[in-house]
Amino acid sequence: QVRLEESGGGSVQTGGSLRLACKASGSISTYGRYCMAWFRKVPDYEHKEVREGVASFYVGLGTPKYADFAEGRFTISHDYDKKTLYLEMNNLEPEDSTMYYCGALPFSYDDLCGPDMKPNYWGQGTQVTVSS
């Protein structure tokens, strides 16, 4: 139904910057009610793959929200006409090295749209590597 394609990952040195992009396509209804967000892979206590929220963006109102660790260094933005979500990452650290994913939740509301939301759709991910 809905396809999400991430791009913009790569390798940088400590202190460098990257801009990730997530383009949405396919059968999209009422795009203004979409909650879009960036996540990144972390291990849980059972060493199984989990994903933590980085930042979210409610399309209809243009409301950005950030996880505590992302506040100040990362900036989320959105281009409505291009249906593309962006994540500008500055002052990157080796601890930021992981797989970053784009997620989407249709028929959402602003007060329910945050970095901890549960997407209905996922992108394939893009790798970010920060070297020291």
PyRosetta script that sets phi, psi and omega in degrees:
from pyrosetta import init, pose_from_sequence

init()
pose = pose_from_sequence("QVRLEESGGGSVQTGGSLRLACKASGSISTYGRYCMAWFRKVPDYEHKEVREGVASFYVGLGTPKYADFAEGRFTISHDYDKKTLYLEMNNLEPEDSTMYYCGALPFSYDDLCGPDMKPNYWGQGTQVTVSS")
pose.set_psi(1, -65.1)
pose.set_omega(1, -179.2)
pose.set_phi(2, -114.0)
pose.set_psi(2, 131.6)
pose.set_omega(2, 179.9)
pose.set_phi(3, -115.0)
pose.set_psi(3, 134.2)
pose.set_omega(3, 177.7)
pose.set_phi(4, -120.5)
pose.set_psi(4, 129.4)
pose.set_omega(4, -178.0)
pose.set_phi(5, -126.3)
pose.set_psi(5, 114.9)
pose.set_omega(5, 178.7)
pose.set_phi(6, -89.3)
pose.set_psi(6, 153.2)
pose.set_omega(6, 174.9)
pose.set_phi(7, -156.0)
pose.set_psi(7, 170.3)
pose.set_omega(7, 174.9)
pose.set_phi(8, 101.6)
pose.set_psi(8, -7.1)
pose.set_omega(8, 176.7)
pose.set_phi(9, -69.6)
pose.set_psi(9, 168.3)
pose.set_omega(9, -179.9)
pose.set_phi(10, 167.1)
pose.set_psi(10, -164.5)
pose.set_omega(10, -178.5)
pose.set_phi(11, -112.3)
pose.set_psi(11, 130.8)
pose.set_omega(11, 176.8)
pose.set_phi(12, -137.9)
pose.set_psi(12, 165.2)
pose.set_omega(12, 174.6)
pose.set_phi(13, -89.2)
pose.set_psi(13, 163.0)
pose.set_omega(13, 178.6)
pose.set_phi(14, -52.7)
pose.set_psi(14, 132.1)
pose.set_omega(14, -178.0)
pose.set_phi(15, 91.8)
pose.set_psi(15, -7.0)
pose.set_omega(15, -179.4)
pose.set_phi(16, -78.9)
pose.set_psi(16, -178.8)
pose.set_omega(16, -176.0)
pose.set_phi(17, -132.6)
pose.set_psi(17, 152.1)
pose.set_omega(17, 173.6)
pose.set_phi(18, -142.4)
pose.set_psi(18, 152.1)
pose.set_omega(18, 172.9)
pose.set_phi(19, -123.0)
pose.set_psi(19, 114.9)
pose.set_omega(19, 177.2)
pose.set_phi(20, -89.5)
pose.set_psi(20, 149.8)
pose.set_omega(20, 178.0)
pose.set_phi(21, -132.3)
pose.set_psi(21, 144.7)
pose.set_omega(21, 177.7)
pose.set_phi(22, -133.7)
pose.set_psi(22, 111.2)
pose.set_omega(22, -179.0)
pose.set_phi(23, -99.7)
pose.set_psi(23, 126.3)
pose.set_omega(23, 178.6)
pose.set_phi(24, -96.1)
pose.set_psi(24, 139.7)
pose.set_omega(24, 178.1)
pose.set_phi(25, -150.3)
pose.set_psi(25, 176.5)
pose.set_omega(25, -179.6)
pose.set_phi(26, 99.8)
pose.set_psi(26, -153.5)
pose.set_omega(26, -178.0)
pose.set_phi(27, -86.0)
pose.set_psi(27, 99.9)
pose.set_omega(27, -177.6)
pose.set_phi(28, -116.3)
pose.set_psi(28, 120.3)
pose.set_omega(28, 178.4)
pose.set_phi(29, -113.7)
pose.set_psi(29, 133.9)
pose.set_omega(29, 178.8)
pose.set_phi(30, 53.4)
pose.set_psi(30, 61.9)
pose.set_omega(30, -175.6)
pose.set_phi(31, -61.7)
pose.set_psi(31, -27.0)
pose.set_omega(31, 178.9)
pose.set_phi(32, -63.9)
pose.set_psi(32, -17.9)
pose.set_omega(32, 178.5)
pose.set_phi(33, -99.4)
pose.set_psi(33, 15.1)
pose.set_omega(33, 177.6)
pose.set_phi(34, -83.9)
pose.set_psi(34, 135.2)
pose.set_omega(34, 167.2)
pose.set_phi(35, -100.0)
pose.set_psi(35, 116.8)
pose.set_omega(35, 179.3)
pose.set_phi(36, -108.3)
pose.set_psi(36, 145.7)
pose.set_omega(36, -176.5)
pose.set_phi(37, -155.2)
pose.set_psi(37, 157.6)
pose.set_omega(37, 172.4)
pose.set_phi(38, -106.9)
pose.set_psi(38, 139.5)
pose.set_omega(38, 177.9)
pose.set_phi(39, -129.6)
pose.set_psi(39, 163.7)
pose.set_omega(39, 173.8)
pose.set_phi(40, -141.2)
pose.set_psi(40, 150.5)
pose.set_omega(40, -173.6)
pose.set_phi(41, -78.1)
pose.set_psi(41, 132.2)
pose.set_omega(41, 173.4)
pose.set_phi(42, -138.0)
pose.set_psi(42, 153.4)
pose.set_omega(42, 175.3)
pose.set_phi(43, -83.4)
pose.set_psi(43, 142.5)
pose.set_omega(43, 173.5)
pose.set_phi(44, -89.2)
pose.set_psi(44, -174.4)
pose.set_omega(44, -175.4)
pose.set_phi(45, -70.1)
pose.set_psi(45, -17.0)
pose.set_omega(45, 175.6)
pose.set_phi(46, -95.3)
pose.set_psi(46, 10.1)
pose.set_omega(46, -178.5)
pose.set_phi(47, 59.5)
pose.set_psi(47, 30.1)
pose.set_omega(47, 173.2)
pose.set_phi(48, -101.0)
pose.set_psi(48, 153.8)
pose.set_omega(48, -176.3)
pose.set_phi(49, -67.7)
pose.set_psi(49, 128.4)
pose.set_omega(49, 171.3)
pose.set_phi(50, -133.3)
pose.set_psi(50, 161.8)
pose.set_omega(50, 179.4)
pose.set_phi(51, -126.1)
pose.set_psi(51, 131.0)
pose.set_omega(51, 178.7)
pose.set_phi(52, -105.4)
pose.set_psi(52, 146.0)
pose.set_omega(52, 179.3)
pose.set_phi(53, -72.0)
pose.set_psi(53, 140.7)
pose.set_omega(53, 178.0)
pose.set_phi(54, -106.0)
pose.set_psi(54, -53.5)
pose.set_omega(54, -179.0)
pose.set_phi(55, -160.8)
pose.set_psi(55, 152.7)
pose.set_omega(55, -178.9)
pose.set_phi(56, -130.1)
pose.set_psi(56, 162.4)
pose.set_omega(56, -178.6)
pose.set_phi(57, -149.9)
pose.set_psi(57, 118.8)
pose.set_omega(57, 175.6)
pose.set_phi(58, -87.2)
pose.set_psi(58, 117.6)
pose.set_omega(58, -169.1)
pose.set_phi(59, -60.8)
pose.set_psi(59, -46.1)
pose.set_omega(59, -173.2)
pose.set_phi(60, -62.8)
pose.set_psi(60, -35.7)
pose.set_omega(60, -176.1)
pose.set_phi(61, -108.9)
pose.set_psi(61, -8.8)
pose.set_omega(61, -178.6)
pose.set_phi(62, 65.0)
pose.set_psi(62, 39.9)
pose.set_omega(62, -175.1)
pose.set_phi(63, -97.2)
pose.set_psi(63, 113.5)
pose.set_omega(63, 175.9)
pose.set_phi(64, -90.5)
pose.set_psi(64, 142.9)
pose.set_omega(64, 174.6)
pose.set_phi(65, -137.5)
pose.set_psi(65, 149.2)
pose.set_omega(65, -173.0)
pose.set_phi(66, -131.8)
pose.set_psi(66, 146.2)
pose.set_omega(66, 166.0)
pose.set_phi(67, -69.1)
pose.set_psi(67, 157.3)
pose.set_omega(67, -175.7)
pose.set_phi(68, -57.6)
pose.set_psi(68, -41.4)
pose.set_omega(68, -176.0)
pose.set_phi(69, -70.8)
pose.set_psi(69, -19.7)
pose.set_omega(69, -178.1)
pose.set_phi(70, -93.0)
pose.set_psi(70, -16.9)
pose.set_omega(70, -176.5)
pose.set_phi(71, -60.4)
pose.set_psi(71, 126.4)
pose.set_omega(71, 176.1)
pose.set_phi(72, 96.1)
pose.set_psi(72, -31.7)
pose.set_omega(72, -178.6)
pose.set_phi(73, -102.4)
pose.set_psi(73, -32.6)
pose.set_omega(73, -176.9)
pose.set_phi(74, -109.2)
pose.set_psi(74, 146.1)
pose.set_omega(74, 177.9)
pose.set_phi(75, -132.1)
pose.set_psi(75, 123.2)
pose.set_omega(75, 177.8)
pose.set_phi(76, -99.4)
pose.set_psi(76, 139.9)
pose.set_omega(76, 178.6)
pose.set_phi(77, -146.9)
pose.set_psi(77, 172.5)
pose.set_omega(77, -173.5)
pose.set_phi(78, -151.8)
pose.set_psi(78, 139.8)
pose.set_omega(78, 174.9)
pose.set_phi(79, -110.9)
pose.set_psi(79, 108.7)
pose.set_omega(79, -174.3)
pose.set_phi(80, -65.0)
pose.set_psi(80, -44.5)
pose.set_omega(80, -176.9)
pose.set_phi(81, -64.6)
pose.set_psi(81, -37.2)
pose.set_omega(81, 179.6)
pose.set_phi(82, -87.7)
pose.set_psi(82, -6.5)
pose.set_omega(82, -175.8)
pose.set_phi(83, 50.0)
pose.set_psi(83, 48.9)
pose.set_omega(83, -175.6)
pose.set_phi(84, -127.8)
pose.set_psi(84, 129.9)
pose.set_omega(84, 176.6)
pose.set_phi(85, -101.2)
pose.set_psi(85, 139.4)
pose.set_omega(85, -178.5)
pose.set_phi(86, -122.5)
pose.set_psi(86, 153.1)
pose.set_omega(86, 171.3)
pose.set_phi(87, -136.5)
pose.set_psi(87, 109.8)
pose.set_omega(87, 176.4)
pose.set_phi(88, -89.9)
pose.set_psi(88, 120.3)
pose.set_omega(88, -177.9)
pose.set_phi(89, -114.7)
pose.set_psi(89, 122.2)
pose.set_omega(89, -178.7)
pose.set_phi(90, -119.1)
pose.set_psi(90, 159.0)
pose.set_omega(90, 178.5)
pose.set_phi(91, 49.8)
pose.set_psi(91, 51.7)
pose.set_omega(91, -176.0)
pose.set_phi(92, -68.2)
pose.set_psi(92, 147.1)
pose.set_omega(92, 179.8)
pose.set_phi(93, -122.4)
pose.set_psi(93, 158.5)
pose.set_omega(93, 178.2)
pose.set_phi(94, -55.4)
pose.set_psi(94, -30.5)
pose.set_omega(94, 178.4)
pose.set_phi(95, -65.7)
pose.set_psi(95, -15.7)
pose.set_omega(95, 176.7)
pose.set_phi(96, -82.7)
pose.set_psi(96, -5.2)
pose.set_omega(96, -177.3)
pose.set_phi(97, -72.1)
pose.set_psi(97, 116.1)
pose.set_omega(97, 178.4)
pose.set_phi(98, -178.6)
pose.set_psi(98, -176.0)
pose.set_omega(98, 176.0)
pose.set_phi(99, -88.4)
pose.set_psi(99, 130.6)
pose.set_omega(99, 178.9)
pose.set_phi(100, -107.9)
pose.set_psi(100, 136.3)
pose.set_omega(100, -176.3)
pose.set_phi(101, -125.0)
pose.set_psi(101, 149.8)
pose.set_omega(101, 172.1)
pose.set_phi(102, -102.5)
pose.set_psi(102, 137.7)
pose.set_omega(102, 178.2)
pose.set_phi(103, -132.8)
pose.set_psi(103, 152.7)
pose.set_omega(103, -178.3)
pose.set_phi(104, -136.3)
pose.set_psi(104, 139.9)
pose.set_omega(104, 177.0)
pose.set_phi(105, -128.0)
pose.set_psi(105, 108.7)
pose.set_omega(105, 179.0)
pose.set_phi(106, -74.8)
pose.set_psi(106, 163.5)
pose.set_omega(106, 176.3)
pose.set_phi(107, 53.3)
pose.set_psi(107, 45.1)
pose.set_omega(107, -178.7)
pose.set_phi(108, -99.1)
pose.set_psi(108, -179.5)
pose.set_omega(108, 177.4)
pose.set_phi(109, -133.9)
pose.set_psi(109, 155.5)
pose.set_omega(109, -175.6)
pose.set_phi(110, -59.7)
pose.set_psi(110, -41.5)
pose.set_omega(110, -177.4)
pose.set_phi(111, -73.1)
pose.set_psi(111, -13.2)
pose.set_omega(111, 176.9)
pose.set_phi(112, -102.4)
pose.set_psi(112, -3.2)
pose.set_omega(112, -177.1)
pose.set_phi(113, -97.2)
pose.set_psi(113, 109.9)
pose.set_omega(113, 179.4)
pose.set_phi(114, -153.7)
pose.set_psi(114, 174.9)
pose.set_omega(114, -179.1)
pose.set_phi(115, -59.9)
pose.set_psi(115, -18.6)
pose.set_omega(115, -178.6)
pose.set_phi(116, -98.2)
pose.set_psi(116, 11.9)
pose.set_omega(116, -179.6)
pose.set_phi(117, -71.2)
pose.set_psi(117, 163.2)
pose.set_omega(117, -177.9)
pose.set_phi(118, -107.5)
pose.set_psi(118, 108.9)
pose.set_omega(118, -177.2)
pose.set_phi(119, -70.3)
pose.set_psi(119, 150.9)
pose.set_omega(119, 168.4)
pose.set_phi(120, -88.6)
pose.set_psi(120, -22.7)
pose.set_omega(120, -178.6)
pose.set_phi(121, -130.4)
pose.set_psi(121, 143.5)
pose.set_omega(121, 179.4)
pose.set_phi(122, -127.3)
pose.set_psi(122, 147.6)
pose.set_omega(122, 167.8)
pose.set_phi(123, -86.2)
pose.set_psi(123, 178.6)
pose.set_omega(123, -176.6)
pose.set_phi(124, -81.9)
pose.set_psi(124, -15.2)
pose.set_omega(124, 179.2)
pose.set_phi(125, 96.0)
pose.set_psi(125, 155.1)
pose.set_omega(125, 175.2)
pose.set_phi(126, -138.1)
pose.set_psi(126, 135.7)
pose.set_omega(126, -172.9)
pose.set_phi(127, -84.8)
pose.set_psi(127, 134.1)
pose.set_omega(127, 174.4)
pose.set_phi(128, -119.1)
pose.set_psi(128, 126.2)
pose.set_omega(128, 179.0)
pose.set_phi(129, -127.4)
pose.set_psi(129, 123.4)
pose.set_omega(129, 179.9)
pose.set_phi(130, -114.9)
pose.set_psi(130, 119.0)
pose.set_omega(130, -175.8)
pose.set_phi(131, -101.4)
pose.set_psi(131, 146.4)
pose.set_omega(131, 175.2)
pose.set_phi(132, -122.8)
pose.dump_pdb("model.pdb")
